[in-house]
Amino acid sequence: MRLCRFDDDRLGLVEDVVVYDVTGAIEAVPPCRWPIPMGDALVAHLPEVCSAAQKLKAHARQFELAGVKLRSPVANPSKIMAAPANYRLHVEIDAKDPAVHHNVHNTQLAGLDRPVEALGLFLKATSSVTGPSPGISLNWHEKRNDYETELVVVIGKGGKNISAKDAMDYIAGYCVGLDMSVRGPEERSFRKSADSYTVLGPWLTTADEIADPQQLTLWLTLNGKPRQRSSTAAMTVGIRRLIEIASSAYTLYPGDILMTGTPEGVGAVVPGDIIFTGCDGLGEMTVPVVI
């Protein structure tokens, strides 16, 4: 199933180019009071929401997909975890650019065949999350700001110290992500956490729809020109191991976001640019750079 959040926090079921308004399915999420449990309540009750959405579809109001404003499909992740330099050609090509590495990150990556195993993951601020329709507001106009398209894993249930063999059982679904990055010597978590620097969309595709997330083609164009294209098979550290690493340090909660790294071809954007990015089975999204 493909679930989107659209317009003014409506819940949509996406089929082809139609969005069915199944907002009533949110009633399947139990109400809660302070202190609010960690994680995203809708993702925590995703099976119930999906079941309710399917029942509501028959009489749901329909919208053209092109006519709705798509928000982030996950509203309240407790954290955003991201894998640095997880595609070999990204390290071998992009990280050699002085405008990217600033003589800091190239030194950090030198000699590392599997950077994630040595460096671990980094965190991004949850306040950086946006959807494709609102677009990206550049925070540092005087610096280089880059797009980085990624496969995003959405955690479906809580867990700690999850083994690689059990990791796929903890996935609710997938979406496409943009890890927007300002270039400079600052820590990754700072320069990648400005408002709107984590774009998630176009919707949440439930895990049962994707036979093998390590065999998907991920791509991005900028103003109509191809810039990034790779298979998720090219990750140096795969999804199972990423979840194992993440859960060795953090308790994972429903709705947590795991960004799995970007392939080669990253580049700068300026206001007025249009990013178009997508992934096999997960849809595609148009993201404007608005400021």
N, C-alpha and C positions, 0 to 999 in steps of 0.2 A: 504494500500500500504506500501511496505517496501523500503525505500530509503537509500542507503549507499553512503559514500564518499570513493573512493578507488584510489589506486595508486597515481598519481600526480594530486590530486584534481579533479578526474573525478566523475560524478554523476551516480550512478547505481540504477537500479530497480531490486530488488532481488525477484526471484521466484524459490522456491525449491533450487537447487544447481547451479542455473544460475544467472549471473549478466548481465543485459542488459545495455549497455553504452548509457545513455540518457542525456549525458552532455549538449546537445543542449537545453534541457528544462530550463537551467539556463537563457536563453534569455528571459524567462517570468518574470525575476526579473528586475524591472526598474533600470537604472543606477542612481547613486547618487554622489553628490560632497560634499566636506567638507563644513560644519561639518557633518560627517556621522551620520545618525539617530541612536539612541540607539537600540540595539537588532540585531538579525541575519536576514539579508535581505531575505534569502531563506525561512526561517520559516515564516516570515511575509507575504510572497506570496506563501505559501505552496499549496493552492488549485489550483492556476494557474500553478505552477510547476508540480503538480501531473497530471493535465489534459494534459499538454504538454508532459510529460514523457510517458503517456499511448499512445498517438498518435505516438510517436517516436519508441515505442517498436517493431512494426512490421518489421522495417528495421534496427534495432539497431545491432551493433556488440555484440556478446555474449562471455562471459568469464565464466570459471568454478570458482565457489565461492572459492574453495580451493586454486586457483592460484592467487588471487588478494590480495593486501595489504589494509586492512581495516583501515581507519582513523576515527576520531571522526565524527559521523554523523552531529553534530552541530559545525560549524566552529567558530562562533563569539557570544557566549552568553555574555550578559552584566554583568551577575553575576551567581554565583553558590551558591545556598542556601541549607543548609543541616540540617536534623533533628537529634539531639543528642539522643542516648539511647531510640529509639522509638520501641523496642521490649522488652517485659518484661523479657524473659529468658536471653537475652543479658545482662541486668542489673543484674539479679539474679545470673548468672553463670560467665560470662566473667569479669564483673566489680569487682568481688571479688578477682581476681588475682592481687597480688601486682605488678607484672610485667606490668599490664595494668593500674591500677589506680594510682600508685605512691603516695598513701595516699592523693591524691588531689581529684580525680574524684569520688571515692567512697563516700567521705564526701559530695561532691556536690550533689550526687544522693540520699543520705540517706533520706528515708521516702517519696520519690516522687513516686507516682503511675503513673503519666503521665508527665515525665520530660520535654517534649516539652512545655507544658502549663506553666511551671514555668521558664524554662531556655530560651525559644524562640528558634530561629534558629541561626546557625553560617554561616559565609561566607567563601568560599574558593577562592583563586586567580584563575582568568580565565586562567592565564598562566600555570596552572597545568593540563590543559586538554590535553589528548592524546587519540589515538585509540588503539584497541587491537594489531594490527600488530607491531607498534613501540615498544611496551612493556614498562616496568617500569624500570627506572633507580633509584636505591636507593640513596638517598641524605645523609643519616646518617648511615654509615656502622657500627659505634660503638654502635648504639642503636637498639632496637627491632623495626622492621617494620612489620606491620600487614596488611593483606587483610581484606576488609569488603565489601561483595557484597550487592548491593542495587537495588531496583526498582527506576528508574529515570523517573520523569515527565518532559516533555518539554513543556514550556508555548508557546501558539500559538498566543496570541494577548495581547495588552497592557491593563493594568487595575490597579486600586488602590481601597483599601477597598472593596474587592470582598467578597460577602457573601458565606457561605458554600453551600447554595442551588444553587448558580449560578456557582460554582467553576469549574465544569466539562466542562462548555462552553469555558473555557480559556485554555484548553489543546490541543496542536497540536498532541502529540503522546507520545510514551514511548520508553525507551531503557534500557539496563542493565548497571549498573555502578559499578566501584570499587572505594571506598573511601579509598585510601591507607593512613595509619596512622602511624607516628612514635610515640612511647610511651615515655612519659615524663611529666614533670610538666608544660610545656609550654602551652600557649593558643591553643585551637583547631585550630583556623584559621591559626596559624603559622606552627604547626607540621603536618598539613594535606594539605599544599599548595605548597610543593616543585614541581618542574617540573615533570610531568608525574604521579602525585599522584591522578589525577582524570581521570580514564579510562572510556570512553563512547563507547558503541557499542552493538551488531555488526553493527546495522543500526537503523534508526528511523522507528518505526512501528506507522502508523497513528492511531489516537484515535478511528476511526470507526472500526478498526480491533479487538479491545479489548472490550468485552461486560462488564466485571466487573474487573477493575484493583485491586480490593481488594480481589480477589479470585484466585490469581496466585501462583504457586509454584516457589520459588526462590532457587537456589542451587549453590554450589561451591565445586570443588575438587582441591586438591593440590597434584601435582605429582601422580595423579590417585587415591588418597585416599579421600573419602568423608569427608568434614569438616563442611559445612553449608547446611542446608535444612529447609525451613519453608514456610508457607503460608503468603502472604501479609495481610491476614485477621488477623494476629497476631499483627499488628501495634497497639500501644496504642493510637495514634492519627492518624486518617485516612487522606487520600489525600484531601478531601474537606476542612477539618479543617486546614490542613497544608497550603493550598493556602490562606485561610482566614487569618491565622496568618501572613504569609509572606507579603501579600498585605496590611496588616494594618501598616506595617513599610516601605515597599519598593513599588515603582511603578514597576509593572511587565512589561517586554517587550518580544516580540517574540524571542524565542530561549533561554530564561532564563532556567536554570537547577535547578530542585528541587530534591535533593537526600532525600529519604524518610526513611532512617535508615537501620541498618543491624541487622539480627537475630543472635542468639547465634552461637558460634563455630569459632569466629575469632582466628587467629593465625599468627605466624611469618613466614616471607619468607626470603630467602637468594638468592644471585645471582645463576642463573642456574635453579631455580624453575620454574615450569609451572603451572599457574593458569588456570583452565577451569571452566567457570561460565555461567549460563544461567537462563532463566525464561520462563514459559509457554507463548507461543504466540509471544515472543520477540526474540527468537533465542538464540544461545550460542556462546561464543567467547573464544579463546585460547589466553592467555596473558603471554608472557615470562617475567621473571625477568632477565634483561639483564646485569646489572652491580651491 
